Amino acid sequence: MIRCKEKYVQTYHNDGNYFVVGSSAMTKTIATRLKDRGIRKKNIIKDTFIGY
């Protein structure tokens, strides 16, 4: 999964949208990693699953 994300970030950077879905901790961690790589907040869409 991480390798796929890295390839996408390198290819599309801020021309792509990043849909992050999962637990609260996971979505927060991945969104932070994307921001650290220069992805704008408006390009990151988070959806948290609770109680699965």
C-alpha positions as a Markdown table, in Angstrom:
| # | Residue | x | y | z |
|---|---|---|---|---|
| 1 | Met | 0.0 | 0.0 | 0.0 |
| 2 | Ile | 2.7 | 2.5 | 1.0 |
| 3 | Arg | 4.6 | 1.8 | -2.2 |
| 4 | Cys | 1.5 | 2.4 | -4.3 |
| 5 | Lys | 0.9 | 5.7 | -2.5 |
| 6 | Glu | 4.5 | 6.9 | -3.0 |
| 7 | Lys | 4.2 | 6.2 | -6.8 |
| 8 | Tyr | 1.0 | 8.1 | -7.0 |
| 9 | Val | 2.4 | 11.0 | -5.0 |
| 10 | Gln | 5.5 | 11.1 | -7.3 |
| 11 | Thr | 3.4 | 10.9 | -10.4 |
| 12 | Tyr | 0.5 | 13.3 | -9.6 |
| 13 | His | 1.7 | 15.4 | -6.6 |
| 14 | Asn | -1.0 | 18.2 | -6.3 |
| 15 | Asp | -2.7 | 17.3 | -9.6 |
| 16 | Gly | -4.3 | 14.3 | -7.9 |
| 17 | Asn | -6.8 | 13.9 | -5.1 |
| 18 | Tyr | -6.0 | 11.5 | -2.2 |
| 19 | Phe | -8.9 | 9.6 | -0.6 |
| 20 | Val | -7.8 | 8.2 | 2.8 |
| 21 | Val | -10.2 | 5.8 | 4.4 |
| 22 | Gly | -9.8 | 3.8 | 7.6 |
| 23 | Ser | -9.5 | 4.1 | 11.3 |
| 24 | Ser | -9.0 | 7.6 | 12.8 |
| 25 | Ala | -5.4 | 7.0 | 13.6 |
| 26 | Met | -4.6 | 5.6 | 10.2 |
| 27 | Thr | -6.3 | 8.4 | 8.2 |
| 28 | Lys | -4.5 | 11.0 | 10.4 |
| 29 | Thr | -1.1 | 9.3 | 10.0 |
| 30 | Ile | -1.4 | 9.0 | 6.2 |
| 31 | Ala | -2.8 | 12.6 | 5.8 |
| 32 | Thr | 0.2 | 13.8 | 7.8 |
| 33 | Arg | 2.6 | 11.9 | 5.6 |
| 34 | Leu | 1.0 | 13.3 | 2.5 |
| 35 | Lys | 1.2 | 16.9 | 3.8 |
| 36 | Asp | 4.9 | 16.3 | 4.7 |
| 37 | Arg | 5.5 | 15.4 | 1.1 |
| 38 | Gly | 4.0 | 18.7 | 0.0 |
| 39 | Ile | 0.4 | 17.6 | -0.8 |
| 40 | Arg | -2.1 | 20.4 | -0.1 |
| 41 | Lys | -4.8 | 19.9 | 2.5 |
| 42 | Lys | -7.5 | 20.5 | -0.1 |
| 43 | Asn | -6.2 | 17.5 | -2.1 |
| 44 | Ile | -6.7 | 15.1 | 0.8 |
| 45 | Ile | -10.1 | 13.7 | 1.5 |
| 46 | Lys | -10.5 | 11.6 | 4.7 |
| 47 | Asp | -13.3 | 9.2 | 5.7 |
| 48 | Thr | -13.0 | 7.6 | 9.1 |
| 49 | Phe | -14.6 | 4.2 | 9.8 |
| 50 | Ile | -15.7 | 3.9 | 13.4 |
| 51 | Gly | -16.5 | 0.7 | 15.2 |
| 52 | Tyr | -15.6 | -2.0 | 12.6 |
